[in-house]
């Protein structure tokens, strides 16, 4: 259980998607998200599809509980489009998925590509209507003269059908690419952020949104920073944070003014002048920011590490976790192959005690908070989402190690042997249990505590 | 489709088709069918409607929103089709399901229909069927049903027994404390309405504490609605309780940390002022209002600025002038120079309305300088708002005081680079014509009106033609003949065919107002002469114009003058010209 903070032995549970070598571009997973009770797990891919997995009811009941998920619904959320005014192709890739809190039997989620946000309803139907007046049972039309009495149709049980229907389309509000969407705790509004602006929407109103942050300079040549991620506070409806490419995070209070150009707090760690290099600015860019479930902390991911901030302390992070420090000496080649611009996401465990984020070579890292600093860094793990793991179901995952120096110990892998094409960018943690979902290119791996 | 009303009453077939279409794949057909639900019910009779149709409808509530919306609406008027008031409760179950769907519009409609249906319940039936439904919804698993429940209390409460009333108050109280903000919002929204039917003693003991709690909710969106309810709640209480029960909340919310809540207070200020009574309005609200006008957030200032006139008008007459001059006017002076143009334009839209309240002397001394400042404001909207409200000042001090500043402002707006601004000022021209008088208008503004006719934006040219019509209506045909028509006629010989077309468009509207004589004598010859224009668009517009002006022509000229021209156009090589010529011929003949 995640609640007691005890040791978790991570085991392979399932892998979704083909394990064959040739991977089509469209199948690359671009986001992963559990819903609020963890019953459903949604992924979006480069082909604009959303796949929803449902927790197997049997796996939940057996002791110990298993975290097995089956496909529940698949639908095409976005299609490729072309902006004729700007002569730009709009990719169908799903950038983000966010679940709404449940409001009735159906489930609702927001999905977005670069420009357009859609609200989807996913609902079940297990009834079918029978009894026609103008047709025979077989479906043939009935002779009108033979219709002598009126029949009211009746409803019969039928096979369960899951249907996804688009309910709202929020378009034409973003000039730049949308990188984040986040629902407000008031459950009626959400924000969407692109490179330079953040807009506030009402879930029921598609034809207007309010601009709450605009960092576009009057002259685009003076542009020095862009918004990289934005998120609402989990309980305080008036607070939201956004991170920037300069490594800062701003907290804004919507109560203060209609336009939140002036932040309430600015979280920024002073730069170490000794560590300064050509790449400093690039690697300090924040690729993801997530508030803890309690709302007291937030975590930011930059290229090489994770930082945990206390919302009440702006001057420096309260915890820092290097993710792949061994890459610091490789920045030059990572710059050349563009990997340095990869946007790694990060996530909190349900109890806020653990953090997870991705790396290269199929590796992802889990940090036990408070475990760090204790010499051997007992509380941190490097695991691998790979076919090898899939070949050994229910077996504990082996902890992986990367050799920081040329002298490689047994079990260690050399930095030069890392496969930089196997990136783990998107991960998700079940809201209450020790179940994690890790997207590795076109595969979704589900791991869980030993069972 | 055979679903149309074929009129063959004896045949069941159309009804059968209608019923089958309730489950058609095509949403439009389902929608049509639902909209004719009463026809189906009538054919089935009350018995079968109750036992078959209503259960079927209850079970199939998973359709598209628009279908559900139509269904929710239909069911509200279904009482007679299920057998009258006695059976009204039959309608509750489908409406109950509809009240739980996620679409707010559908839920709202279902609640509206439930409210309508409740009126047909006897007190016994209310307690037997309706109240349990309200309680089921109020205790529902999903917030959608609980939110819907909030709107049903006020309709059943007055007609049930005391113990049930107590239960209902208890239910409402728990909705006010619900976990989800949506339900608390719905409760805050309906609190005022519910309070109106609850006995005053219980309003004080039960509802006011709820209202106070909601007004301090952690969610801005809930506090905002509670602020909105302030006025409604205040209106129910006797004046002596106001200070203790309502004013603390008003004061707190007017200083709320969230600008949206303060905005709502500003927005509802006049209602609140009327509810609390003259005394409190003078002693307390004036100060709060003053603070709102000085708010740090422009949206709040703008909302408050919009209320200045009404607030001042409703002040206690004995102190009105003193309060305005000492408390409000200084704020207005600041707002005139506000940094935010929305604030300035909100103020500009009402500031003229203060003149009648403060009287001639104060207007000249204090307000006139402000009007003049706003007339020179850099933002066109501000100037426009001043100009569009001239009539209030006209009555008090006469427009002459303003003319000197007015004219440059009008001219500048008329030549603004944004066509929407030009459009707006054109729309005010007829009004200005009335206020400024014909002589002044001829001298300074007729030129402008004519220049718009050759504007490069079509919308402006179109508005300019309509403007001409209104001016002629105001100043009469004789004025038109001397001042307008010569200039318009000149356009018929312009190089640019668009100008020649505009000429025709002018004729279309002018012939209506100029009268038979001028139309036949002056306008017609030029139109006829343009039938030989080398641009086809002009030629077919000639045909259209001739058709339009025919009713205003002397009937004697139609055969000898108009007909031959149309006949000629009817054999034009251009198909469009031919088409419109034949249309015109048919139109004139008919």
Interface residues (C-beta under 8 A of the other chain):
Chain A: X101 X102 X103 X104 X105 X106 X108 X121 X123 X125 X127 X129 X132 X133 X134 X135 X144 X147 X148 X149 X150 X151 X152 X153 X154 X155 X167 X185 X186 X187 X188 X204 X235 X236 X237 X238 X254 X255 X256 X257 X258
Chain B: X11 X12 X13 X15 X16 X17 X19 X20 X22 X23 X43 X44 X48 X52 X53 X56 X59 X60 X62 X100 X101 X102 X103 X104 X142 X143 X144 X180 X181 X182 X185 X218 X219 X220 X221 X256 X257 X258 X259 X260 X296 X297 X298 X299
